[in-house]
Amino acid sequence: SILRLLLRPTICPGAMRIVATIAGVVASTKNCSGQGYYYPEDTALGLPAACECLQCFTGAQCETEDRGCALDVTTVELSAAMPWFDENAKVVEENLGAHYHMDYLDKPAWLAPEPGHFHMASARLSSRLNATIRELHDVVGNAETEGYQVVVGSGAIQLLTGLAHLLAPTSDTSLYARAPFWGCWTLLAEFVQNLTLTNRTDLQPSKVVELVTSPNNPDGHAVRPAYSTGAARISDFVYYWPHMTNITEKRKEDIMVFSMSKLAGFSSSRVGWALVKDAKLAAALDHYIFMNGQGAGVEAQYRAVKVLGAIAQSEKKPTRSFFTETRKIFEMRWAQLSAILQHSTRYSLSDTTAGVPFAWVRCTGTPDCTADFAKVQVRVGPGSEYGDTDADHVRLTLYQDEASFQLMLRRISRLVQAELVV
Protein backbone atom coordinates (compact mmCIF):
# COMPACT_ATOMS: atom_id res chain seq x y z
CA SER A 1 0.00 0.00 0.00
CA ILE A 2 0.97 3.67 -0.28
CA LEU A 3 1.09 3.91 3.51
CA ARG A 4 3.47 0.96 3.72
CA LEU A 5 5.76 2.57 1.18
CA LEU A 6 5.75 5.78 3.15
CA LEU A 7 6.66 4.01 6.37
CA ARG A 8 9.76 2.29 5.05
CA PRO A 9 13.02 3.74 6.42
CA THR A 10 15.74 3.80 3.79
CA ILE A 11 19.12 5.18 2.92
CA CYS A 12 18.77 4.10 -0.70
CA PRO A 13 18.31 7.18 -2.93
CA GLY A 14 16.48 5.17 -5.57
CA ALA A 15 13.91 3.83 -3.14
CA MET A 16 13.47 7.26 -1.61
CA ARG A 17 12.76 8.74 -5.04
CA ILE A 18 9.84 6.32 -5.34
CA VAL A 19 8.51 7.40 -1.97
CA ALA A 20 8.99 11.06 -2.79
CA THR A 21 7.01 10.71 -5.99
CA ILE A 22 4.07 9.29 -4.07
CA ALA A 23 4.35 11.63 -1.11
CA GLY A 24 4.97 15.08 -2.53
CA VAL A 25 5.13 16.57 0.94
CA VAL A 26 8.53 15.03 1.53
CA ALA A 27 9.70 15.15 -2.11
CA SER A 28 13.41 15.25 -2.83
CA THR A 29 14.41 16.49 0.60
CA LYS A 30 14.14 12.99 2.09
CA ASN A 31 16.65 11.00 0.06
CA CYS A 32 19.25 12.36 2.48
CA SER A 33 21.89 12.22 -0.27
CA GLY A 34 22.54 8.59 0.56
CA GLN A 35 24.31 9.90 3.67
CA GLY A 36 21.52 9.83 6.21
CA TYR A 37 18.24 8.17 7.13
CA TYR A 38 14.69 9.40 6.93
CA TYR A 39 12.20 7.66 9.21
CA PRO A 40 8.62 8.63 8.33
CA GLU A 41 7.47 6.77 11.47
CA ASP A 42 8.95 9.56 13.61
CA THR A 43 6.45 12.10 12.30
CA ALA A 44 3.70 10.18 14.11
CA LEU A 45 5.52 11.13 17.33
CA GLY A 46 5.32 14.82 16.50
CA LEU A 47 8.91 15.00 15.28
CA PRO A 48 9.56 17.13 12.20
CA ALA A 49 10.14 15.40 8.88
CA ALA A 50 13.92 15.57 8.61
CA CYS A 51 16.98 13.55 7.72
CA GLU A 52 19.07 11.97 10.45
CA CYS A 53 22.55 12.45 9.06
CA LEU A 54 25.23 9.85 9.41
CA GLN A 55 28.28 10.89 11.39
CA CYS A 56 30.45 13.50 9.64
CA PHE A 57 27.66 14.60 7.27
CA THR A 58 25.56 17.73 7.72
CA GLY A 59 22.93 19.78 5.91
CA ALA A 60 19.20 19.46 5.40
CA GLN A 61 19.81 16.54 3.05
CA CYS A 62 23.09 15.42 4.66
CA GLU A 63 24.80 16.66 1.52
CA THR A 64 27.93 18.14 3.14
CA GLU A 65 30.89 16.32 4.61
CA ASP A 66 32.20 17.79 7.84
CA ARG A 67 35.94 17.50 7.23
CA GLY A 68 36.74 18.40 10.82
CA CYS A 69 34.62 15.57 12.20
CA ALA A 70 36.39 12.48 13.56
CA LEU A 71 34.82 9.41 11.94
CA ASP A 72 34.30 6.80 14.66
CA VAL A 73 34.91 3.27 13.34
CA THR A 74 35.09 1.52 16.71
CA THR A 75 31.55 0.10 16.87
CA VAL A 76 30.61 -3.16 15.15
CA GLU A 77 27.32 -3.02 13.29
CA LEU A 78 25.88 -4.51 10.11
CA SER A 79 24.20 -1.72 8.19
CA ALA A 80 26.05 -3.13 5.16
CA ALA A 81 23.36 -5.85 5.05
CA MET A 82 20.67 -3.24 4.37
CA PRO A 83 20.42 -3.86 0.59
CA TRP A 84 19.13 -7.39 1.16
CA PHE A 85 16.48 -6.18 3.59
CA ASP A 86 15.45 -3.40 1.19
CA GLU A 87 14.94 -6.01 -1.51
CA ASN A 88 12.98 -8.27 0.84
CA ALA A 89 11.08 -5.61 2.74
CA LYS A 90 7.70 -7.31 2.47
CA VAL A 91 8.81 -10.32 4.49
CA VAL A 92 10.40 -8.35 7.32
CA GLU A 93 8.04 -5.38 7.67
CA GLU A 94 6.05 -5.24 10.90
CA ASN A 95 2.42 -4.30 11.39
CA LEU A 96 1.57 -4.43 15.09
CA GLY A 97 -1.91 -3.57 16.29
CA ALA A 98 -2.69 -1.03 18.98
CA HIS A 99 -3.29 -3.68 21.66
CA TYR A 100 -0.68 -6.25 20.64
CA HIS A 101 0.41 -7.97 23.87
CA MET A 102 -0.62 -5.47 26.50
CA ASP A 103 -0.16 -8.39 28.90
CA TYR A 104 3.07 -10.10 29.95
CA LEU A 105 4.71 -12.79 27.85
CA ASP A 106 4.52 -16.09 29.71
CA LYS A 107 8.15 -17.01 28.96
CA PRO A 108 10.01 -13.97 27.59
CA ALA A 109 13.51 -15.39 28.14
CA TRP A 110 13.54 -19.18 28.62
CA LEU A 111 11.60 -20.19 25.56
CA ALA A 112 9.42 -23.27 25.28
CA PRO A 113 11.70 -26.34 25.37
CA GLU A 114 10.07 -27.59 22.18
CA PRO A 115 8.09 -25.67 19.53
CA GLY A 116 4.40 -25.68 20.37
CA HIS A 117 4.97 -26.65 24.00
CA PHE A 118 3.02 -23.64 25.25
CA HIS A 119 -0.50 -23.06 24.02
CA MET A 120 -1.54 -19.91 25.86
CA ALA A 121 -1.76 -16.72 23.81
CA SER A 122 0.94 -15.18 25.99
CA ALA A 123 3.38 -17.91 24.89
CA ARG A 124 2.66 -18.26 21.17
CA LEU A 125 5.19 -15.60 20.15
CA SER A 126 7.91 -17.15 22.33
CA SER A 127 7.17 -20.56 20.90
CA ARG A 128 7.45 -19.21 17.36
CA LEU A 129 10.72 -17.45 18.14
CA ASN A 130 12.05 -20.70 19.59
CA ALA A 131 11.10 -22.60 16.45
CA THR A 132 12.56 -19.88 14.20
CA ILE A 133 15.93 -19.86 15.99
CA ARG A 134 16.14 -23.64 15.75
CA GLU A 135 15.16 -23.63 12.08
CA LEU A 136 17.83 -21.04 11.24
CA HIS A 137 20.61 -23.03 12.91
CA ASP A 138 19.41 -26.25 11.32
CA VAL A 139 19.37 -24.70 7.84
CA VAL A 140 22.79 -23.10 8.25
CA GLY A 141 24.34 -26.06 10.07
CA ASN A 142 26.47 -23.95 12.42
CA ALA A 143 25.11 -25.16 15.76
CA GLU A 144 23.25 -28.17 17.13
CA THR A 145 19.82 -27.38 18.59
CA GLU A 146 18.48 -30.81 19.51
CA GLY A 147 18.82 -31.33 23.24
CA TYR A 148 19.39 -27.62 23.92
CA GLN A 149 17.31 -25.01 25.72
CA VAL A 150 16.89 -21.59 24.04
CA VAL A 151 17.27 -18.58 26.32
CA VAL A 152 16.72 -15.12 24.85
CA GLY A 153 18.15 -11.93 26.29
CA SER A 154 18.32 -8.23 25.57
CA GLY A 155 21.35 -8.68 23.33
CA ALA A 156 24.20 -11.16 23.70
CA ILE A 157 25.95 -9.09 26.36
CA GLN A 158 23.11 -9.62 28.85
CA LEU A 159 23.37 -13.37 28.32
CA LEU A 160 27.17 -13.40 28.56
CA THR A 161 27.09 -11.36 31.76
CA GLY A 162 24.46 -13.62 33.28
CA LEU A 163 26.34 -16.78 32.34
CA ALA A 164 29.62 -15.45 33.74
CA HIS A 165 27.84 -14.55 36.98
CA LEU A 166 26.26 -18.00 37.30
CA LEU A 167 29.45 -19.88 36.48
CA ALA A 168 31.57 -17.93 39.00
CA PRO A 169 30.08 -18.87 42.37
CA THR A 170 33.16 -18.07 44.47
CA SER A 171 35.36 -14.99 44.75
CA ASP A 172 38.51 -16.75 43.56
CA THR A 173 37.20 -17.48 40.04
CA SER A 174 39.23 -16.26 37.07
CA LEU A 175 37.91 -15.20 33.65
CA TYR A 176 40.17 -16.23 30.80
CA ALA A 177 39.95 -15.08 27.18
CA ARG A 178 42.73 -15.51 24.65
CA ALA A 179 44.36 -12.19 23.71
CA PRO A 180 43.59 -10.21 21.70
CA PHE A 181 40.03 -10.20 22.99
CA TRP A 182 36.97 -7.98 22.87
CA GLY A 183 37.56 -5.02 25.18
CA CYS A 184 34.26 -5.49 27.01
CA TRP A 185 35.56 -8.70 28.60
CA THR A 186 37.56 -6.43 30.89
CA LEU A 187 34.39 -4.56 31.86
CA LEU A 188 32.51 -7.82 32.32
CA ALA A 189 35.15 -9.10 34.74
CA GLU A 190 34.92 -5.87 36.70
CA PHE A 191 31.11 -6.01 36.74
CA VAL A 192 30.70 -9.62 37.86
CA GLN A 193 31.62 -9.63 41.54
CA ASN A 194 33.50 -12.94 41.77
CA LEU A 195 35.55 -12.68 38.56
CA THR A 196 39.10 -11.54 37.92
CA LEU A 197 40.43 -11.31 34.36
CA THR A 198 43.55 -13.40 33.75
CA ASN A 199 45.91 -14.26 30.90
CA ARG A 200 47.22 -17.41 32.60
CA THR A 201 46.56 -20.84 31.16
CA ASP A 202 47.98 -22.85 34.06
CA LEU A 203 45.32 -22.21 36.69
CA GLN A 204 43.17 -24.85 38.37
CA PRO A 205 40.47 -25.43 35.71
CA SER A 206 37.67 -25.70 38.25
CA LYS A 207 38.35 -22.07 39.21
CA VAL A 208 38.22 -20.75 35.64
CA VAL A 209 35.48 -19.45 33.36
CA GLU A 210 36.78 -19.37 29.80
CA LEU A 211 35.25 -17.19 27.10
CA VAL A 212 35.94 -18.54 23.63
CA THR A 213 35.02 -16.16 20.81
CA SER A 214 35.32 -17.79 17.39
CA PRO A 215 35.80 -16.23 14.93
CA ASN A 216 37.65 -14.02 17.34
CA ASN A 217 37.07 -10.34 17.95
CA PRO A 218 39.26 -8.44 16.99
CA ASP A 219 41.48 -10.57 14.67
CA GLY A 220 38.92 -12.92 13.09
CA HIS A 221 40.93 -16.07 13.83
CA ALA A 222 39.34 -19.41 14.67
CA VAL A 223 39.91 -20.06 18.37
CA ARG A 224 40.06 -23.29 20.35
CA PRO A 225 39.84 -23.45 24.16
CA ALA A 226 43.02 -23.04 26.18
CA TYR A 227 41.50 -25.09 29.01
CA SER A 228 40.48 -28.31 27.29
CA THR A 229 38.73 -29.85 30.31
CA GLY A 230 37.54 -28.84 33.74
CA ALA A 231 36.91 -25.15 33.18
CA ALA A 232 33.44 -23.66 32.71
CA ARG A 233 33.28 -22.57 29.09
CA ILE A 234 31.10 -20.02 27.31
CA SER A 235 31.31 -20.23 23.52
CA ASP A 236 30.71 -16.84 21.92
CA PHE A 237 29.71 -17.67 18.34
CA VAL A 238 28.12 -14.36 17.35
CA TYR A 239 30.30 -14.24 14.20
CA TYR A 240 30.02 -17.92 13.28
CA TRP A 241 27.77 -17.42 10.26
CA PRO A 242 28.44 -18.24 6.58
CA HIS A 243 28.59 -14.63 5.35
CA MET A 244 31.59 -14.03 7.65
CA THR A 245 33.41 -17.37 7.80
CA ASN A 246 33.27 -20.88 6.40
CA ILE A 247 31.07 -23.18 8.46
CA THR A 248 33.36 -26.14 8.99
CA GLU A 249 31.35 -28.00 11.60
CA LYS A 250 28.09 -28.00 13.51
CA ARG A 251 29.15 -26.76 16.94
CA LYS A 252 27.95 -28.73 19.96
CA GLU A 253 29.41 -26.82 22.92
CA ASP A 254 27.53 -26.88 26.22
CA ILE A 255 26.82 -23.12 26.07
CA MET A 256 26.67 -21.22 22.75
CA VAL A 257 25.74 -17.54 22.43
CA PHE A 258 24.49 -15.73 19.31
CA SER A 259 23.22 -12.24 18.49
CA MET A 260 20.82 -10.84 15.91
CA SER A 261 22.82 -7.62 15.64
CA LYS A 262 26.03 -9.45 14.65
CA LEU A 263 24.11 -11.70 12.27
CA ALA A 264 21.94 -9.19 10.46
CA GLY A 265 22.00 -5.75 12.09
CA PHE A 266 19.01 -4.22 13.92
CA SER A 267 21.33 -3.53 16.84
CA SER A 268 18.92 -1.26 18.66
CA SER A 269 16.31 -4.05 18.86
CA ARG A 270 18.60 -5.87 21.35
CA VAL A 271 18.03 -9.58 20.73
CA GLY A 272 20.50 -12.33 21.57
CA TRP A 273 20.08 -15.99 22.41
CA ALA A 274 21.96 -18.78 24.10
CA LEU A 275 21.75 -22.48 23.31
CA VAL A 276 22.20 -24.16 26.70
CA LYS A 277 22.50 -27.91 27.15
CA ASP A 278 21.92 -27.95 30.93
CA ALA A 279 18.26 -27.26 31.75
CA LYS A 280 19.13 -26.19 35.30
CA LEU A 281 21.58 -23.59 34.01
CA ALA A 282 18.96 -22.39 31.51
CA ALA A 283 16.48 -21.96 34.37
CA ALA A 284 19.06 -20.03 36.41
CA LEU A 285 19.86 -17.80 33.43
CA ASP A 286 16.15 -17.19 32.95
CA HIS A 287 15.93 -16.04 36.58
CA TYR A 288 18.96 -13.76 36.16
CA ILE A 289 17.43 -12.12 33.09
CA PHE A 290 14.08 -11.71 34.85
CA MET A 291 15.80 -9.80 37.65
CA ASN A 292 17.74 -7.68 35.14
CA GLY A 293 15.01 -6.24 32.93
CA GLN A 294 13.25 -9.41 31.73
CA GLY A 295 15.16 -9.52 28.44
CA ALA A 296 13.95 -8.66 24.95
CA GLY A 297 10.58 -6.92 24.73
CA VAL A 298 7.66 -8.18 22.69
CA GLU A 299 8.34 -5.79 19.80
CA ALA A 300 11.96 -6.95 19.61
CA GLN A 301 10.93 -10.60 19.68
CA TYR A 302 8.38 -9.98 16.96
CA ARG A 303 11.05 -8.36 14.79
CA ALA A 304 13.43 -11.24 15.50
CA VAL A 305 10.86 -13.78 14.28
CA LYS A 306 10.42 -11.80 11.06
CA VAL A 307 14.13 -11.20 10.43
CA LEU A 308 15.48 -14.62 11.42
CA GLY A 309 12.62 -16.35 9.64
CA ALA A 310 13.24 -14.42 6.43
CA ILE A 311 16.94 -15.33 6.53
CA ALA A 312 16.18 -19.02 7.10
CA GLN A 313 13.68 -19.08 4.24
CA SER A 314 16.12 -17.36 1.92
CA GLU A 315 18.55 -20.24 2.26
CA LYS A 316 16.01 -22.44 0.55
CA LYS A 317 16.16 -20.11 -2.48
CA PRO A 318 19.87 -19.72 -3.36
CA THR A 319 19.23 -16.97 -5.91
CA ARG A 320 18.27 -14.60 -3.08
CA SER A 321 20.17 -16.11 -0.17
CA PHE A 322 20.87 -13.62 2.61
CA PHE A 323 24.26 -15.13 3.33
CA THR A 324 25.33 -15.32 -0.31
CA GLU A 325 24.30 -11.78 -1.13
CA THR A 326 25.74 -10.15 1.98
CA ARG A 327 28.97 -12.13 1.70
CA LYS A 328 29.49 -10.54 -1.72
CA ILE A 329 29.23 -7.10 -0.11
CA PHE A 330 31.57 -8.06 2.71
CA GLU A 331 34.17 -9.50 0.34
CA MET A 332 34.07 -6.34 -1.75
CA ARG A 333 34.71 -4.21 1.33
CA TRP A 334 37.67 -6.29 2.41
CA ALA A 335 39.08 -6.07 -1.12
CA GLN A 336 38.73 -2.28 -1.12
CA LEU A 337 40.49 -1.88 2.23
CA SER A 338 43.23 -4.34 1.21
CA ALA A 339 43.81 -2.45 -2.04
CA ILE A 340 44.61 0.71 -0.07
CA LEU A 341 46.77 -0.84 2.65
CA GLN A 342 48.82 -2.97 0.28
CA HIS A 343 50.74 0.18 -0.66
CA SER A 344 51.68 0.86 2.97
CA THR A 345 54.76 -0.29 4.85
CA ARG A 346 53.35 0.86 8.20
CA TYR A 347 49.82 -0.54 8.23
CA SER A 348 49.12 -4.16 7.39
CA LEU A 349 46.31 -6.72 7.45
CA SER A 350 48.77 -9.58 7.96
CA ASP A 351 47.47 -10.41 11.45
CA THR A 352 43.77 -10.45 10.62
CA THR A 353 41.44 -12.97 8.97
CA ALA A 354 39.12 -11.43 6.40
CA GLY A 355 35.38 -11.89 6.60
CA VAL A 356 34.46 -10.63 10.06
CA PRO A 357 33.13 -7.06 10.56
CA PHE A 358 36.45 -5.66 11.77
CA ALA A 359 40.10 -5.50 10.74
CA TRP A 360 42.99 -5.98 13.17
CA VAL A 361 45.54 -3.65 11.62
CA ARG A 362 49.20 -4.22 12.45
CA CYS A 363 51.30 -1.07 12.78
CA THR A 364 55.08 -0.95 12.37
CA GLY A 365 57.56 1.92 12.40
CA THR A 366 55.22 4.30 14.18
CA PRO A 367 55.16 5.20 17.90
CA ASP A 368 51.39 5.77 18.12
CA CYS A 369 49.19 4.09 15.56
CA THR A 370 45.96 5.46 17.04
CA ALA A 371 47.32 8.99 16.67
CA ASP A 372 48.25 8.28 13.05
CA PHE A 373 44.65 7.51 12.16
CA ALA A 374 43.45 10.46 14.23
CA LYS A 375 45.49 12.77 11.97
CA VAL A 376 43.15 11.91 9.10
CA GLN A 377 40.07 12.14 11.36
CA VAL A 378 39.49 8.40 11.80
CA ARG A 379 38.88 7.19 15.36
CA VAL A 380 40.00 3.56 15.72
CA GLY A 381 40.14 1.20 18.68
CA PRO A 382 43.65 1.11 20.20
CA GLY A 383 45.14 -2.35 20.60
CA SER A 384 45.60 -1.84 24.33
CA GLU A 385 41.82 -2.04 24.76
CA TYR A 386 41.88 -5.57 23.30
CA GLY A 387 44.63 -7.02 25.46
CA ASP A 388 47.39 -6.24 22.97
CA THR A 389 50.33 -5.73 25.33
CA ASP A 390 52.63 -4.49 22.55
CA ALA A 391 50.11 -1.83 21.53
CA ASP A 392 51.11 -2.28 17.89
CA HIS A 393 47.60 -2.92 16.56
CA VAL A 394 44.37 -1.00 16.08
CA ARG A 395 40.89 -2.24 15.25
CA LEU A 396 38.56 -0.66 12.72
CA THR A 397 35.15 -1.78 11.51
CA LEU A 398 34.03 -2.49 7.94
CA TYR A 399 30.30 -3.27 7.84
CA GLN A 400 28.81 0.12 8.67
CA ASP A 401 26.62 2.01 6.20
CA GLU A 402 28.08 2.50 2.72
CA ALA A 403 28.61 6.27 2.99
CA SER A 404 30.59 5.98 6.23
CA PHE A 405 32.64 3.09 4.87
CA GLN A 406 33.59 5.01 1.74
CA LEU A 407 34.46 8.06 3.84
CA MET A 408 36.71 5.87 5.99
CA LEU A 409 38.46 4.54 2.88
CA ARG A 410 39.07 8.04 1.53
CA ARG A 411 40.61 9.18 4.79
CA ILE A 412 42.78 6.07 5.21
CA SER A 413 43.92 6.52 1.63
CA ARG A 414 45.15 9.99 2.56
CA LEU A 415 47.08 8.46 5.48
CA VAL A 416 48.83 5.99 3.18
CA GLN A 417 49.52 8.66 0.55
CA ALA A 418 51.15 10.86 3.17
CA GLU A 419 53.36 7.95 4.16
CA LEU A 420 54.46 7.43 0.55
CA VAL A 421 55.27 11.09 0.10
CA VAL A 422 57.57 11.03 3.12
Disulfide bonds with the S-S distance in Angstrom:
Cys32-Cys51 2.22
Cys53-Cys62 2.21
Cys56-Cys69 2.18
Cys363-Cys369 1.94
